[in-house]
């Protein structure tokens, strides 16, 4: 039996004045990164049906869309910008890291 319309409970008393419980939305922001100026390149496949994705986090503020476009063209694959991170379809960590270093970023390979 569902308690979604419960008005009175012998344990809790009057339930009409209780505020509804809020659900928090799941987030895929990934690990918390220090703000040290280092761009980190991850390889992830969680929550993507087993497909590998190269994720670039830690880029300076306004650079994400231009960098994403350049990396997609360089790797010859699709991708997107989500939550301030650049996602490139496929496992292109070494290629992405080399391209970012050539552009002058400090890069670290992180994750699996």
N, C-alpha and C positions, 0 to 999 in steps of 0.2 A: 504494500500500500504506500502510495506516495504522500509525503507530508508537505507538498507544495502549497496546499490551501489550509494548513493547520492554523487555527485561530486561538485555541486554548490548549495548554498542555499541563498535566498534573505535575510535571517536573519543573517547568519554567514559568508557569503562570500565563498571563496574557501575552500572546505573540504578535498581536496586531501592531504594536508600537515599535517593535524591533526593526531596525533598518535591514534591508536585504543584504545578503552576503555578496560581495563583489568578487568576481573571478579575475585573476590577472592574466593578461594575454601572454602566451609563450613568446620568448624572444630568442633570436638567433644571432645575437651580436657577437658571439664567440668569446674568447678569453679577454679579460681586462688587460690592456697593454699600457706600459709606462709611456709617458710623454717625453721620450728621450731623443726624438729626431731620427730614430732608426725605423726604416720601413721593413716590415716582416712579411715574408711570403710563406703561406701555409698550403698544405695539401689536405683537402677534406672530402669526405664522402657521406658523412652522417646526414640523414634526412633528405637524401637526394636519390633514393632508389638504387644505391650502390654505385652511382656514377661519380667519378673523380672530378674535382673542381680545384683549381688553383685560386687561392684567395690572397689578396694583397691588402694589408691593414697598416695604418700608421702614416698614410700619405698626408702631407700638409693640406689644410682646408680646401682651397678652391681647385686643386689639381686633379681631383678624382675622375671627372668625365673626360678630360683631355688625355690623361694617362690611360684610362680604360680603352679609349678609341685606338690609341697608339699600340697598346699591348695586344688587342684583338687582331689588329692588322698584322703585327709582327708574328703572332703565333698562328695566324690563319684559322682562327676559331671564334666562336661566339662568346658572349659574356654580358655582364651587366654590372651596374653600380647599385649596391644594396647596403643601407645603413652605414654609408661612408666607406665601405670596403669594395674593392674591385674584384669581381668574380669572373674568371676565365674558364671556359669549359675545357676539361681535359687536364692531364698532368703535364704542366709546362713550367715547373718551378725553376729549373736551371736556366731556361731560356728567358723567363721573366726577370729573374735576378740579374742576369747579365745585361739585359736591356736597361733596367733601372739604374744599375751601376754606371753604365755608359752615359746616362742622362744626369749623373751627379748625385744620386741618392745614396745614402748609407743603407745597405741591405743585409738582412739576416735571413737565412733559411730556418723556418721554425715549424714545429709540428711534425707529424709523421710523414 
